[in-house]
Amino acid sequence: MRRTDREVVDPEFVRAVLEGSVKAVFGFYDGLEPYVVPMNYGYQFDGTELKLYMHCATEGRRMSIIRNGHTRVAFEMDIDKELVLNESMPCASGMRYKCLMGVGNIRIVDNAEKRASLSRLIRREFGKDIPLPTSLDGVEVLCLDVESYSAKQSLKR
């Protein structure tokens, strides 16, 4: 990280971003061009190891990318964004923010893991457990096994 003065290593900061972000943006690469998509997510975080779960249709561009073996994925999520405008020196303007970003390998979860992963995602999104249908055949659940991540904040005035 270039701006080490903005780096935050506190696991509770990471958890606050995971809980507070409305969505995460995931960056895929199909071998020819990048593909970026915002998605809702659930997570599992023990203070160091991080897994992100998301759901999607069983077909489509992102599923084709994964099934073709391009499983390296980047992500970013942020909270508390605020533009700080310096009207007398516009180039000195900036943003206040807290963010989490990283990379890992994405996989399609198997049926044994699908229900628990989807429940985790729903619990984060809705703040409560909601009964799932008996059959989950119409949806895929993806897990990004995060290999590395960093958190940072800017308190620009």
C-alpha positions as CSV (number, residue, x, y, z in Angstrom):
1,M,0.0,0.0,0.0
2,R,1.5,3.3,-1.1
3,R,-0.3,5.4,1.5
4,T,0.6,3.5,4.7
5,D,-0.5,6.5,6.7
6,R,-4.1,5.5,5.7
7,E,-3.8,1.8,6.4
8,V,-5.9,0.3,9.2
9,V,-5.2,-3.2,10.5
10,D,-7.8,-3.3,13.3
11,P,-10.2,-6.3,12.6
12,E,-13.1,-4.3,14.1
13,F,-12.5,-1.7,11.4
14,V,-12.6,-4.4,8.8
15,R,-15.8,-5.8,10.3
16,A,-17.4,-2.3,10.4
17,V,-16.8,-1.9,6.6
18,L,-18.1,-5.4,6.0
19,E,-21.3,-4.6,7.9
20,G,-21.8,-1.1,6.7
21,S,-21.2,-1.3,3.0
22,V,-24.3,-1.6,0.9
23,K,-22.6,-3.6,-1.8
24,A,-19.2,-4.8,-3.0
25,V,-17.8,-4.3,-6.5
26,F,-16.1,-7.4,-7.9
27,G,-13.6,-7.3,-10.7
28,F,-13.4,-10.4,-13.0
29,Y,-11.1,-11.0,-16.0
30,D,-12.1,-13.3,-18.8
31,G,-8.7,-13.4,-20.5
32,L,-9.5,-10.6,-22.9
33,E,-11.1,-7.8,-20.9
34,P,-12.0,-6.9,-17.4
35,Y,-15.6,-7.2,-16.1
36,V,-16.7,-5.3,-13.0
37,V,-20.0,-5.9,-11.3
38,P,-21.5,-4.6,-8.0
39,M,-23.1,-7.4,-5.9
40,N,-24.8,-7.9,-2.5
41,Y,-22.7,-10.1,-0.3
42,G,-22.5,-12.1,2.9
43,Y,-19.3,-12.8,4.7
44,Q,-17.4,-15.0,7.1
45,F,-14.6,-13.2,9.0
46,D,-12.7,-14.5,12.0
47,G,-10.4,-11.5,12.4
48,T,-7.9,-12.6,9.8
49,E,-9.5,-15.1,7.3
50,L,-12.2,-13.6,5.1
51,K,-14.7,-15.3,2.8
52,L,-17.3,-13.3,0.7
53,Y,-20.5,-15.0,-0.5
54,M,-22.7,-13.7,-3.3
55,H,-25.5,-15.1,-5.3
56,C,-26.3,-15.0,-9.0
57,A,-28.1,-16.7,-11.8
58,T,-26.9,-20.1,-13.0
59,E,-25.9,-18.6,-16.4
60,G,-24.4,-15.4,-17.6
61,R,-21.1,-13.6,-18.1
62,R,-19.7,-14.0,-14.6
63,M,-20.6,-17.7,-14.6
64,S,-19.0,-18.2,-18.0
65,I,-15.8,-16.5,-16.8
66,I,-15.6,-18.7,-13.7
67,R,-16.4,-21.9,-15.6
68,N,-13.7,-21.1,-18.1
69,G,-11.2,-21.1,-15.3
70,H,-10.7,-17.4,-14.7
71,T,-11.2,-17.5,-10.9
72,R,-8.9,-14.7,-9.8
73,V,-11.2,-11.9,-8.6
74,A,-10.6,-8.5,-7.0
75,F,-13.1,-6.7,-4.8
76,E,-13.7,-3.3,-3.2
77,M,-16.3,-2.0,-0.7
78,D,-16.5,1.3,1.1
79,I,-18.5,3.3,3.7
80,D,-18.7,6.8,5.1
81,K,-17.9,8.6,1.8
82,E,-18.0,12.3,1.8
83,L,-16.6,14.8,-0.8
84,V,-14.4,17.5,0.8
85,L,-14.4,20.4,-1.6
86,N,-11.7,23.1,-1.5
87,E,-13.2,25.8,-3.6
88,S,-10.1,28.0,-3.6
89,M,-7.9,25.1,-4.6
90,P,-10.1,22.5,-6.4
91,C,-7.1,20.1,-7.0
92,A,-6.7,20.0,-3.2
93,S,-10.2,18.6,-2.9
94,G,-10.7,15.0,-1.9
95,M,-12.8,12.3,-0.2
96,R,-13.3,11.1,3.3
97,Y,-13.9,7.3,3.3
98,K,-13.3,3.9,4.8
99,C,-12.7,1.0,2.5
100,L,-11.7,-2.6,2.2
101,M,-10.2,-4.2,-0.9
102,G,-8.5,-7.4,-1.8
103,V,-8.1,-10.4,-4.1
104,G,-8.7,-14.1,-4.0
105,N,-10.1,-17.0,-5.9
106,I,-13.8,-17.4,-6.5
107,R,-15.6,-20.7,-6.6
108,I,-19.1,-22.0,-7.0
109,V,-20.1,-23.5,-3.7
110,D,-21.3,-27.1,-3.6
111,N,-24.8,-28.0,-2.6
112,A,-23.7,-28.9,0.9
113,E,-22.4,-25.4,1.5
114,K,-25.0,-23.5,-0.6
115,R,-27.8,-23.2,2.0
116,A,-25.6,-22.0,4.8
117,S,-23.8,-19.5,2.5
118,L,-27.1,-18.1,1.2
119,S,-28.4,-17.8,4.7
120,R,-25.3,-15.8,5.7
121,L,-25.9,-13.5,2.8
122,I,-29.6,-13.0,3.6
123,R,-28.9,-12.4,7.3
124,R,-26.4,-9.6,6.5
125,E,-28.7,-8.0,3.9
126,F,-32.0,-8.2,5.9
127,G,-30.7,-8.4,9.5
128,K,-32.7,-11.5,10.2
129,D,-33.1,-15.1,9.1
130,I,-35.6,-15.7,6.3
131,P,-36.7,-19.3,5.4
132,L,-35.2,-20.5,2.1
133,P,-37.2,-22.5,-0.4
134,T,-36.7,-26.2,-0.4
135,S,-35.0,-26.2,-3.8
136,L,-32.1,-23.8,-4.5
137,D,-31.5,-25.1,-8.1
138,G,-32.3,-21.8,-9.7
139,V,-29.5,-19.9,-8.0
140,E,-25.7,-20.2,-7.7
141,V,-23.8,-19.1,-4.7
142,L,-20.2,-18.0,-5.1
143,C,-17.5,-17.8,-2.5
144,L,-14.5,-15.6,-2.8
145,D,-11.8,-17.1,-0.7
146,V,-9.9,-13.9,0.0
147,E,-6.1,-14.4,-0.1
148,S,-5.1,-10.8,0.8
149,Y,-6.9,-7.7,1.7
150,S,-6.2,-4.2,3.0
151,A,-8.3,-1.6,4.8
152,K,-7.8,2.1,4.8
153,Q,-9.4,5.4,5.6
154,S,-9.0,9.0,4.7
155,L,-9.9,11.6,7.1
156,K,-9.2,14.5,4.6
157,R,-10.3,17.8,6.0
